[in-house]
Amino acid sequence: MYGWDESTFNDHLGNKTEYAIIIGAPLSGKSTVARIIAENANGKVFEMAKVAEEIRPKLETEEGPFEGRIPDAEVEKSILATIAADKAAGNKFLYIFDGQHHESL
């Protein structure tokens, strides 16, 4: 081994978070591929459009429901909370991101 840092240490302890991103054109089979990978690799799929829509009710105000695009920061916060909860429970998954949410991609 040529070097040692906190990242290498965490990798050796098994604390590494593994992930895959499935992207493609609409109706190209992204969800099918994500599901097959999850079934064969102890995976957990984040359907990005579904994650965003699950956040919408939490953004409601007294003035009414939230309209428009769900902010990227809220989607990221939700996903990171799920991963943290899995790690706290001792679960290790291959996290598979089905699609994309970021406007810039």
C-alpha positions in Angstrom: 0.0 0.0 0.0 1.4 3.4 -1.0 -0.6 5.7 1.2 -3.0 5.7 4.1 -5.8 8.2 4.8 -9.2 8.2 6.4 -10.9 7.1 3.1 -8.6 4.1 2.8 -9.2 3.2 6.5 -13.0 3.4 6.1 -12.8 1.2 2.9 -10.9 -1.5 4.8 -13.5 -1.3 7.7 -16.3 -1.8 5.2 -17.7 1.7 5.8 -17.7 2.5 2.1 -21.0 3.5 0.5 -21.4 1.8 -2.8 -23.7 3.2 -5.5 -24.7 3.0 -9.1 -26.5 5.5 -11.3 -28.8 4.3 -14.1 -29.5 7.0 -16.7 -31.0 6.9 -20.2 -33.8 8.1 -22.4 -37.4 7.9 -21.2 -38.8 4.4 -21.6 -35.4 2.9 -22.2 -35.6 0.3 -19.4 -33.8 2.2 -16.6 -36.2 1.0 -13.9 -36.0 -2.6 -15.1 -32.2 -2.6 -15.1 -32.2 -0.9 -11.6 -34.6 -3.6 -10.3 -32.5 -6.5 -11.7 -29.3 -5.1 -10.3 -31.0 -4.6 -6.9 -32.3 -8.1 -6.8 -28.9 -9.6 -7.6 -26.6 -7.3 -5.6 -28.4 -6.5 -2.3 -29.5 -3.2 -3.8 -31.8 -0.4 -2.8 -33.3 1.6 -5.6 -33.9 5.4 -5.3 -36.4 6.3 -8.1 -35.5 9.9 -8.3 -38.9 11.2 -9.6 -40.6 9.2 -6.8 -38.3 10.5 -4.1 -38.9 14.1 -5.2 -42.7 13.6 -5.2 -42.6 12.1 -1.7 -41.1 15.3 -0.5 -43.8 17.5 -2.0 -46.3 17.2 0.9 -43.5 18.1 3.4 -43.1 21.4 1.6 -46.7 22.5 1.9 -47.4 25.8 3.7 -50.5 27.4 5.2 -51.0 29.0 1.8 -51.4 25.7 0.1 -49.5 22.9 -1.6 -46.0 23.3 -2.9 -46.0 23.9 -6.7 -43.1 23.7 -9.0 -39.9 21.7 -9.1 -38.7 20.1 -5.8 -35.3 21.7 -4.8 -32.3 19.5 -5.4 -31.2 20.2 -1.8 -34.4 18.6 -0.4 -34.0 15.5 -2.6 -30.4 15.1 -1.5 -31.3 15.6 2.2 -33.9 12.9 1.9 -31.6 10.4 0.3 -28.8 11.1 2.8 -31.2 10.6 5.7 -32.2 7.2 4.3 -28.6 6.1 3.8 -27.7 7.3 7.3 -30.7 5.4 8.8 -29.6 2.2 6.9 -26.0 2.5 8.2 -27.3 3.1 11.8 -29.3 -0.1 11.5 -26.3 -2.0 10.3 -27.7 -2.5 6.7 -25.3 -2.4 3.8 -26.8 -1.8 0.3 -25.7 -1.0 -3.1 -27.6 2.2 -3.6 -29.0 2.5 -7.2 -30.2 5.8 -8.5 -32.8 5.3 -11.1 -32.9 8.4 -13.3 -31.8 11.9 -12.3 -33.2 14.9 -10.6 -30.6 17.7 -10.9 -31.5 20.3 -13.4 -27.9 20.7 -14.5 -27.6 17.1 -15.7 
